[in-house]
Amino acid sequence: MQHNKNSIKVTALYARFSRNDSDNESDSIANQRKILQSYAKEKGFSCTRFYADDGISGTTFDRPDFQRMLTDIENGEIETVIVKDLSRFGRLSSMVGYYTDFYFPQNSIRRVAI
């Protein structure tokens, strides 16, 4: 694991929308982005990077932007991950638990589900 301790750490804003999950506009990528950016600004997270997987089921974790976010975590670029709610992170509770209970703490990542 490579950590760049001299650079400013990024707050990852992660959104996911699957047409199979919901037809609810409140879960759309655009709405999640707005909510996440507003929350980050309100809470003082100034250096953010948006990651989004649109149209991909939460039952898989092999999602392009999710994988890009993991790569950025492994490269030591991210210190916090914020999602609208854990269902946007993923639908398999065992895998969500792996990331929230093991992977994130192991990589010193703070997670926030608003």
N, CA, C and O of each residue as an XYZ file, in Angstrom:
456
protein
N       0.842     -1.166      0.000
C       0.000      0.000      0.000
C       0.890      1.232      0.000
O       1.778      1.357      0.843
N       0.662      2.134     -0.928
C       1.468      3.332     -1.077
C       0.722      4.521     -0.481
O      -0.430      4.770     -0.834
N       1.371      5.253      0.417
C       0.751      6.426      1.019
C       1.601      7.644      0.742
O       2.801      7.651      1.017
N       0.991      8.659      0.206
C       1.663      9.917     -0.046
C       1.272     10.872      1.075
O       0.229     11.521      0.997
N       2.092     10.965      2.109
C       1.759     11.731      3.305
C       1.924     13.234      3.113
O       1.449     14.001      3.951
N       2.573     13.684      2.049
C       2.824     15.104      1.838
C       1.721     15.788      1.037
O       1.722     17.015      0.930
N       0.808     15.054      0.486
C      -0.230     15.661     -0.334
C      -1.506     15.875      0.478
O      -1.719     15.255      1.519
N      -2.335     16.764     -0.030
C      -3.630     17.013      0.595
C      -4.524     15.825      0.303
O      -4.625     15.382     -0.841
N      -5.172     15.312      1.332
C      -6.057     14.164      1.169
C      -7.413     14.604      0.626
O      -7.874     15.716      0.887
N      -8.024     13.731     -0.113
C      -9.294     13.984     -0.779
C     -10.433     13.320     -0.014
O     -10.262     12.259      0.587
N     -11.589     13.959     -0.048
C     -12.818     13.355      0.437
C     -13.555     12.810     -0.777
O     -13.900     13.562     -1.689
N     -13.795     11.513     -0.789
C     -14.515     10.876     -1.897
C     -16.015     10.995     -1.646
O     -16.509     10.652     -0.572
N     -16.719     11.479     -2.643
C     -18.184     11.524     -2.618
C     -18.640     10.440     -3.584
O     -18.443     10.566     -4.793
N     -19.249      9.374     -3.065
C     -19.609      8.237     -3.922
C     -21.122      8.121     -4.087
O     -21.875      8.144     -3.113
N     -21.546      7.996     -5.343
C     -22.965      7.829     -5.672
C     -23.136      6.619     -6.580
O     -22.275      6.313     -7.405
N     -24.263      5.941     -6.412
C     -24.601      4.816     -7.284
C     -26.095      4.830     -7.508
O     -26.876      5.086     -6.591
N     -26.481      4.553     -8.735
C     -27.896      4.441     -9.062
C     -28.088      3.268    -10.005
O     -27.402      3.150    -11.020
N     -29.027      2.406     -9.658
C     -29.389      1.294    -10.520
C     -30.871      1.385    -10.797
O     -31.677      1.494     -9.873
N     -31.227      1.342    -12.042
C     -32.645      1.391    -12.380
C     -33.394      0.198    -11.795
O     -34.616      0.241    -11.650
N     -32.668     -0.864    -11.459
C     -33.290     -2.018    -10.806
C     -33.604     -1.744     -9.343
O     -34.542     -2.314     -8.785
N     -32.807     -0.859     -8.718
C     -32.990     -0.555     -7.299
C     -34.220      0.290     -7.046
O     -34.971      0.037     -6.104
N     -34.424      1.278     -7.871
C     -35.424      2.281     -7.542
C     -35.756      3.117     -8.753
O     -34.908      3.361     -9.611
N     -36.977      3.544     -8.814
C     -37.359      4.527     -9.817
C     -37.441      5.898     -9.171
O     -37.904      6.858     -9.786
N     -36.995      5.982     -7.943
C     -37.099      7.185     -7.141
C     -36.073      8.221     -7.590
O     -34.871      7.960     -7.535
N     -36.525      9.381     -8.028
C     -35.638     10.446     -8.491
C     -34.681     10.897     -7.389
O     -33.592     11.389     -7.684
N     -35.073     10.735     -6.121
C     -34.196     11.160     -5.027
C     -32.916     10.329     -4.974
O     -31.943     10.748     -4.347
N     -32.896      9.172     -5.614
C     -31.699      8.339     -5.658
C     -30.862      8.589     -6.916
O     -29.811      7.970     -7.081
N     -31.303      9.476     -7.799
C     -30.567      9.708     -9.038
C     -29.161     10.212     -8.751
O     -28.899     10.770     -7.686
N     -28.268     10.016     -9.695
C     -26.884     10.470     -9.555
C     -26.843     11.981     -9.348
O     -26.107     12.464     -8.487
N     -27.615     12.727    -10.118
C     -27.610     14.195     -9.993
C     -28.058     14.629     -8.604
O     -27.463     15.529     -8.012
N     -29.090     14.002     -8.089
C     -29.573     14.357     -6.755
C     -28.573     13.952     -5.674
O     -28.323     14.714     -4.741
N     -28.007     12.765     -5.797
C     -27.008     12.344     -4.817
C     -25.804     13.285     -4.829
O     -25.276     13.641     -3.776
N     -25.378     13.682     -6.021
C     -24.241     14.601     -6.143
C     -24.532     15.906     -5.399
O     -23.692     16.409     -4.652
N     -25.731     16.443     -5.615
C     -26.128     17.689     -4.964
C     -26.116     17.536     -3.441
O     -25.592     18.392     -2.728
N     -26.688     16.458     -2.961
C     -26.752     16.191     -1.515
C     -25.342     16.030     -0.938
O     -25.022     16.609      0.100
N     -24.511     15.251     -1.609
C     -23.159     14.986     -1.120
C     -22.307     16.254     -1.122
O     -21.586     16.522     -0.160
N     -22.389     17.029     -2.196
C     -21.601     18.262     -2.262
C     -22.059     19.274     -1.217
O     -21.236     19.959     -0.611
N     -23.355     19.368     -1.008
C     -23.889     20.278     -0.005
C     -23.421     19.867      1.391
O     -22.996     20.708      2.184
N     -23.501     18.586      1.680
C     -23.062     18.072      2.981
C     -21.572     18.341      3.187
O     -21.159     18.815      4.245
N     -20.775     18.035      2.172
C     -19.326     18.232      2.277
C     -18.996     19.699      2.541
O     -18.158     20.009      3.388
N     -19.644     20.582      1.829
C     -19.395     22.011      2.016
C     -19.795     22.448      3.427
O     -19.049     23.154      4.106
N     -20.980     22.019      3.854
C     -21.496     22.376      5.183
C     -20.574     21.886      6.301
O     -20.417     22.560      7.319
N     -19.968     20.715      6.111
C     -19.130     20.115      7.153
C     -17.643     20.457      7.001
O     -16.817     19.988      7.784
N     -17.304     21.269      5.998
C     -15.926     21.724      5.846
C     -14.996     20.796      5.093
O     -13.777     20.919      5.217
N     -15.533     19.875      4.319
C     -14.704     19.022      3.467
C     -14.475     19.778      2.160
O     -15.340     19.780      1.285
N     -13.322     20.416      2.025
C     -13.112     21.319      0.889
C     -12.515     20.649     -0.343
O     -12.773     21.084     -1.465
N     -11.738     19.619     -0.156
C     -11.097     18.947     -1.285
C     -11.852     17.640     -1.565
O     -11.598     16.613     -0.935
N     -12.783     17.701     -2.521
C     -13.622     16.534     -2.796
C     -13.393     16.022     -4.210
O     -12.955     16.753     -5.098
N     -13.701     14.751     -4.387
C     -13.655     14.105     -5.703
C     -14.914     13.253     -5.805
O     -15.213     12.464     -4.908
N     -15.653     13.415     -6.905
C     -16.916     12.711     -7.083
C     -16.697     11.424     -7.870
O     -16.031     11.415     -8.905
N     -17.268     10.350     -7.362
C     -17.232      9.029     -8.010
C     -18.690      8.599     -8.178
O     -19.485      8.735     -7.247
N     -19.044      8.087     -9.343
C     -20.428      7.672     -9.569
C     -20.497      6.482    -10.509
O     -19.797      6.421    -11.520
N     -21.347      5.551    -10.156
C     -21.644      4.409    -11.019
C     -23.133      4.453    -11.301
O     -23.948      4.241    -10.402
N     -23.485      4.725    -12.533
C     -24.882      4.882    -12.930
C     -25.348      3.658    -13.692
O     -24.703      3.218    -14.644
N     -26.461      3.120    -13.270
C     -27.054      1.982    -13.964
C     -26.422      0.649    -13.604
O     -26.590     -0.330    -14.331
N     -25.692      0.597    -12.483
C     -25.023     -0.637    -12.078
C     -25.576     -1.093    -10.732
O     -25.662     -0.306     -9.789
N     -25.941     -2.340    -10.651
C     -26.524     -2.901     -9.441
C     -25.562     -2.841     -8.264
O     -24.349     -2.989     -8.417
N     -26.129     -2.623     -7.100
C     -25.351     -2.624     -5.871
C     -24.986     -4.016     -5.391
O     -24.299     -4.157     -4.380
N     -25.433     -5.050     -6.099
C     -25.082     -6.411     -5.717
C     -23.696     -6.805     -6.210
O     -23.177     -7.856     -5.833
N     -23.098     -5.971     -7.049
C     -21.726     -6.206     -7.492
C     -20.853     -5.062     -6.996
O     -21.297     -3.916     -6.929
N     -19.628     -5.374     -6.654
C     -18.679     -4.339     -6.259
C     -17.633     -4.142     -7.351
O     -16.645     -3.432     -7.162
N     -17.864     -4.777     -8.487
C     -16.999     -4.615     -9.647
C     -17.595     -3.499    -10.522
O     -17.998     -3.726    -11.662
N     -17.635     -2.297     -9.951
C     -18.173     -1.121    -10.622
C     -17.006     -0.196    -10.945
O     -16.125     -0.010    -10.106
N     -16.980      0.389    -12.143
C     -15.809      1.175    -12.569
C     -15.381      2.278    -11.598
O     -14.211      2.334    -11.220
N     -16.287      3.140    -11.193
C     -15.871      4.229    -10.311
C     -15.637      3.760     -8.884
O     -14.826      4.350     -8.170
N     -16.320      2.722     -8.460
C     -16.039      2.152     -7.148
C     -14.604      1.628     -7.137
O     -13.864      1.857     -6.180
N     -14.215      0.930     -8.193
C     -12.861      0.404     -8.300
C     -11.829      1.537     -8.402
O     -10.737      1.432     -7.845
N     -12.173      2.606     -9.106
C     -11.286      3.769     -9.202
C     -11.088      4.389     -7.810
O      -9.982      4.795     -7.455
N     -12.173      4.455     -7.032
C     -12.086      4.987     -5.678
C     -11.179      4.103     -4.817
O     -10.368      4.621     -4.049
N     -11.304      2.775     -4.933
C     -10.443      1.867     -4.172
C      -8.972      2.048     -4.553
O      -8.092      2.012     -3.693
N      -8.718      2.240     -5.836
C      -7.354      2.494     -6.290
C      -6.811      3.770     -5.664
O      -5.663      3.809     -5.222
N      -7.633      4.810     -5.627
C      -7.210      6.073     -5.017
C      -6.979      5.915     -3.518
O      -6.090      6.557     -2.958
N      -7.775      5.062     -2.859
C      -7.552      4.763     -1.443
C      -6.207      4.063     -1.287
O      -5.402      4.441     -0.435
N      -5.965      3.053     -2.099
C      -4.707      2.301     -2.035
C      -3.506      3.204     -2.291
O      -2.425      2.970     -1.750
N      -3.690      4.236     -3.111
C      -2.609      5.178     -3.412
C      -2.454      6.256     -2.347
O      -1.612      7.145     -2.477
N      -3.266      6.179     -1.294
C      -3.148      7.116     -0.188
C      -3.708      8.494     -0.460
O      -3.344      9.455      0.218
N      -4.593      8.610     -1.447
C      -5.130      9.910     -1.830
C      -6.381     10.315     -1.054
O      -6.713     11.499     -0.999
N      -7.069      9.365     -0.464
C      -8.380      9.611      0.152
C      -8.304      9.396      1.658
O      -7.644      8.474      2.137
N      -8.997     10.273      2.400
C      -9.070     10.088      3.851
C     -10.500      9.875      4.338
O     -10.705      9.349      5.432
N     -11.504     10.281      3.535
C     -12.905     10.147      3.931
C     -13.727      9.726      2.722
O     -13.474     10.179      1.605
N     -14.709      8.860      2.944
C     -15.670      8.474      1.913
C     -17.060      8.832      2.434
O     -17.454      8.417      3.524
N     -17.796      9.609      1.639
C     -19.147     10.003      2.018
C     -20.133      9.462      0.988
O     -19.936      9.618     -0.217
N     -21.203      8.820      1.481
C     -22.289      8.331      0.631
C     -23.613      8.840      1.187
O     -23.715      9.165      2.370
N     -24.631      8.907      0.323
C     -25.957      9.345      0.769
C     -26.489      8.396      1.841
O     -26.966      8.834      2.888
N     -26.404      7.113      1.572
C     -26.757      6.084      2.544
C     -26.056      4.795      2.118
O     -25.592      4.679      0.984
N     -25.985      3.839      3.024
C     -25.212      2.628      2.728
C     -25.784      1.805      1.580
O     -25.059      1.009      0.983
N     -27.067      1.974      1.254
C     -27.624      1.236      0.109
C     -27.009      1.730     -1.198
O     -26.960      0.984     -2.176
N     -26.541      2.968     -1.225
C     -25.876      3.500     -2.420
C     -24.467      2.922     -2.522
O     -23.913      2.809     -3.616
N     -23.895      2.562     -1.385
C     -22.570      1.960     -1.365
C     -22.627      0.540     -1.913
O     -21.769      0.130     -2.694
N     -23.648     -0.204     -1.496
C     -23.796     -1.569     -1.984
C     -25.000     -2.237     -1.359
O     -25.530     -1.773     -0.349
N     -25.428     -3.330     -1.969
C     -26.618     -4.056     -1.527
C     -26.330     -5.356     -0.783
O     -27.231     -5.921     -0.163
N     -25.107     -5.831     -0.833
C     -24.765     -7.068     -0.120
C     -24.186     -6.697      1.231
O     -23.065     -6.196      1.311
N     -24.943     -6.941      2.298
C     -24.530     -6.490      3.626
C     -23.180     -7.070      4.045
O     -22.421     -6.402      4.747
N     -22.869     -8.284      3.632
C     -21.580     -8.862      4.005
C     -20.418     -8.101      3.368
O     -19.386     -7.899      4.007
N     -20.580     -7.681      2.118
C     -19.526     -6.932      1.445
C     -19.463     -5.488      1.946
O     -18.373     -4.938      2.107
N     -20.601     -4.881      2.189
C     -20.615     -3.539      2.767
C     -19.896     -3.584      4.116
O     -19.085     -2.712      4.426
N     -20.203     -4.610      4.915
C     -19.551     -4.791      6.206
C     -18.049     -4.967      6.085
O     -17.292     -4.446      6.903
N     -17.615     -5.697      5.068
C     -16.179     -5.869      4.852
C     -15.508     -4.514      4.662
O     -14.493     -4.219      5.293
N     -16.082     -3.696      3.789
C     -15.474     -2.394      3.516
C     -15.571     -1.456      4.719
O     -14.591     -0.800      5.072
N     -16.739     -1.388      5.348
C     -16.921     -0.438      6.448
C     -16.234     -0.882      7.736
O     -15.764     -0.040      8.501
N     -16.166     -2.183      7.990
C     -15.613     -2.672      9.248
C     -14.136     -3.071      9.182
O     -13.446     -3.078     10.201
N     -13.655     -3.401      7.986
C     -12.276     -3.872      7.867
C     -11.434     -3.026      6.912
O     -10.413     -2.461      7.306
N     -11.869     -2.944      5.658
C     -11.052     -2.271      4.637
C     -10.820     -0.792      4.961
O      -9.682     -0.324      4.919
N     -11.875     -0.063      5.280
C     -11.715      1.360      5.576
C     -10.847      1.590      6.807
O      -9.904      2.378      6.733
N     -11.123      0.933      7.946
C     -10.243      1.139      9.106
C      -8.785      0.748      8.824
O      -7.859      1.420      9.278
N      -8.595     -0.323      8.086
C      -7.257     -0.781      7.742
C      -6.497      0.274      6.934
O      -5.271      0.359      7.009
N      -7.230      1.070      6.168
C      -6.633      2.107      5.328
C      -6.821      3.514      5.909
O      -6.624      4.511      5.214
N      -7.202      3.583      7.180
C      -7.402      4.855      7.886
C      -8.403      5.766      7.166
O      -8.197      6.975      7.053
N      -9.483      5.160      6.686
C     -10.525      5.897      5.975
C     -11.708      6.133      6.900
O     -12.233      5.202      7.511
N     -12.113      7.372      6.991
C     -13.348      7.714      7.719
C     -14.486      7.563      6.734
O     -14.373      7.989      5.585
N     -15.589      6.958      7.173
C     -16.748      6.820      6.291
C     -17.925      7.543      6.914
O     -18.129      7.519      8.127
N     -18.695      8.188      6.044
C     -19.866      8.914      6.486
C     -21.029      8.530      5.575
O     -20.927      8.633      4.352
N     -22.130      8.087      6.174
C     -23.374      7.858      5.438
C     -24.356      8.891      5.978
O     -24.728      8.863      7.151
N     -24.767      9.799      5.105
C     -25.637     10.874      5.563
C     -27.096     10.492      5.437
O     -27.974     11.284      5.779
